[in-house]
Amino acid sequence: MKFNKLFIVAAVCGTSLLASCDFQRGADLQRKYSKTSLADGDAFRLIHLISDRAQYEVAYAKYAEQASSSADVKKVAQEIQTVYASLAGDLDSLATSLHMVNPLPGVSPFEADSTVAFDDQAYLKHVQLDVADIKLKLAQEAKNTNVHVQEFAHEQAEKFAKIYTLAGGKAEAHAHH
């Protein structure tokens, strides 16, 4: 009789223990209370780098398009606006799939300095430096362990390479892999 009671108690305890070990529920609670995501540190930085820069660069491109008389600058500014507009949905989808909050609030917006005249060459140099930074990060993330991050990096690298060459940057010799 004691053996039967012990067996029943052990079976009930074992069943309740195994029923409480639901991985999905635990993962959901972990994300809810500790704000964790499925992105590794590099993917996290990539998503926030691009989302932070997007707001600033689009506003700067709109200003450059209005303030400049150069056709090259206007073409670069239009391309930047087009790329970042098409990028918004892809970036949001990637962030959502990795359980990230995007974008971070409080990004400082672009403000034109009314005391300084617009300089076409300075703008193109700014675009080259900014896009080179993003291109480097995308090249690194093309080797990420997450397949979604890899696909995103491959898709966006070509768009930023086009902006880079439009702004006067030199395409790398081995960029045709």
C-alpha positions in Angstrom: 0.0 0.0 0.0 2.8 2.4 0.9 4.5 1.6 -2.5 1.3 2.5 -4.4 0.9 5.8 -2.6 4.6 6.7 -3.1 4.3 5.8 -6.8 1.2 8.0 -7.2 2.8 10.9 -5.4 5.9 10.6 -7.4 3.9 10.4 -10.7 1.9 13.5 -9.8 5.1 15.5 -8.8 6.9 14.3 -11.9 4.0 15.3 -14.2 3.7 18.7 -12.6 7.4 19.3 -12.9 7.5 18.3 -16.5 4.4 20.4 -17.3 6.0 23.5 -15.8 9.1 23.2 -18.1 7.5 24.8 -21.2 10.4 26.4 -23.2 8.2 28.8 -25.2 6.4 30.1 -22.2 9.7 30.6 -20.4 11.2 32.4 -23.4 8.2 34.7 -23.7 8.4 35.6 -20.0 12.1 36.1 -20.2 11.7 38.6 -23.1 8.7 40.3 -21.4 10.5 40.9 -18.0 14.2 41.2 -18.9 13.9 42.8 -22.3 16.1 40.2 -23.9 16.1 39.6 -27.7 17.1 36.9 -30.1 19.7 39.2 -31.7 23.4 38.8 -30.8 25.3 42.0 -30.0 26.5 42.6 -33.5 23.1 42.3 -35.1 21.7 44.5 -32.3 24.2 47.2 -33.0 23.6 47.0 -36.8 19.9 47.5 -36.4 20.2 50.4 -34.1 23.0 52.0 -36.1 20.9 52.0 -39.3 17.7 53.0 -37.6 19.5 55.9 -35.8 21.2 57.1 -38.9 18.1 56.7 -41.1 16.2 59.5 -39.3 19.1 61.9 -39.4 20.3 61.1 -43.0 16.8 61.4 -44.5 16.4 64.8 -43.0 19.9 65.9 -44.1 19.2 64.6 -47.6 16.0 66.6 -47.9 17.9 69.7 -46.8 20.7 69.0 -49.2 18.3 68.5 -52.0 16.7 71.9 -51.4 19.9 73.8 -50.5 22.2 72.5 -53.3 22.3 73.5 -56.9 24.5 70.6 -57.9 22.8 67.8 -59.9 25.2 65.2 -58.3 24.2 66.2 -54.8 20.5 66.2 -55.6 20.9 62.7 -57.1 22.7 61.4 -54.0 20.1 63.0 -51.8 17.3 61.4 -53.7 19.0 58.0 -53.6 19.5 58.2 -49.9 15.8 59.1 -49.3 14.8 56.2 -51.6 17.1 53.6 -49.9 16.2 54.6 -46.4 12.5 54.6 -47.2 12.6 51.1 -48.7 14.9 50.0 -45.8 12.4 51.0 -43.1 10.0 48.0 -43.6 12.9 45.4 -43.9 14.6 46.8 -40.8 11.3 46.8 -38.8 10.6 43.2 -39.9 14.1 42.1 -38.9 13.9 43.8 -35.6 10.4 42.2 -34.9 11.6 38.8 -35.8 14.5 39.2 -33.4 12.2 40.6 -30.6 13.9 44.0 -30.6 12.4 47.3 -29.9 13.2 49.6 -32.8 14.0 52.5 -33.0 15.4 53.8 -29.8 13.6 57.0 -28.8 15.5 60.2 -28.4 17.6 60.2 -31.6 18.6 63.8 -32.2 17.1 65.1 -35.5 19.1 67.0 -38.2 19.1 70.7 -37.8 20.5 73.0 -40.4 22.9 75.7 -39.3 21.6 79.0 -40.7 24.9 80.8 -40.3 26.8 78.5 -42.6 26.3 78.1 -46.3 25.7 74.6 -47.7 28.8 73.0 -49.0 28.3 70.3 -51.7 31.7 68.7 -51.2 31.3 68.5 -47.5 27.9 66.9 -47.9 29.3 64.3 -50.3 32.2 63.6 -48.0 29.8 63.2 -45.1 27.7 60.7 -47.2 30.9 58.7 -48.1 32.0 58.4 -44.5 28.6 57.5 -43.2 27.8 55.0 -45.9 31.3 53.4 -45.6 30.7 52.8 -42.0 27.3 51.1 -42.7 28.9 49.1 -45.6 31.6 47.8 -43.2 29.0 46.8 -40.7 26.8 45.1 -43.3 29.9 43.2 -44.6 30.6 41.9 -41.1 26.9 40.9 -40.5 26.9 39.0 -43.8 28.8 36.4 -41.8 26.4 36.4 -38.8 25.1 33.1 -37.4 21.5 34.3 -37.8 20.2 33.6 -41.3 17.8 36.5 -41.3 20.5 38.9 -40.4 22.7 37.5 -43.2 20.0 37.9 -45.8 19.3 41.4 -44.6 23.0 42.4 -44.8 23.3 40.9 -48.4 20.2 42.7 -49.6 21.2 46.1 -48.2 24.9 46.0 -49.1 24.2 46.6 -52.8 22.0 49.6 -52.1 24.6 51.3 -49.9 27.4 50.5 -52.4 25.4 52.4 -55.0 25.0 55.4 -52.7 28.8 55.2 -52.0 29.7 55.3 -55.6 27.2 58.1 -56.4 28.8 60.2 -53.6 32.2 59.8 -55.3 33.5 56.8 -53.3 35.6 54.2 -55.1 34.2 50.7 -55.5 36.4 48.0 -54.2 38.2 45.9 -56.8 37.0 42.6 -55.3 33.4 43.7 -54.7 31.9 41.6 -57.5 31.8 38.2 -55.6 
